[in-house]
Amino acid sequence: MSSRSPFVDQAVAHLNQVAPVTARFMFGGYGLFVEGVMIALIADDVLYFKVDDQNREDYIEAVSEPFTYYGKGKPIQMSYYRLPSEVFDNLEQLVQWVEASQAAAARSKSKSKRTQKESL
């Protein structure tokens, strides 16, 4: 029996219809991974997808909110936005948003590798 929240299990099962998603417990929530790359997170039973400058506008237009937590006495906004429920419920759209988040995660990973090399 799973000790995860039912929401995590349901979200992973639903997302597996469009991509091979796995969940890993992290920092009180869950990171969702496709092929070893984190494309989404779940915190307090809310699903957030990875964004960057190329897909953030889709979330803003959908009146989505960024994942924000409080650290060192102030809010810290991360590059993940709440996935709109209408996208989650539409598999055709969901495929596109998963792919866009995968691309954003890949760009972010590539960018951090370049930054590490430049600082050496």
Disulfide bonds with the S-S distance in Angstrom:
none
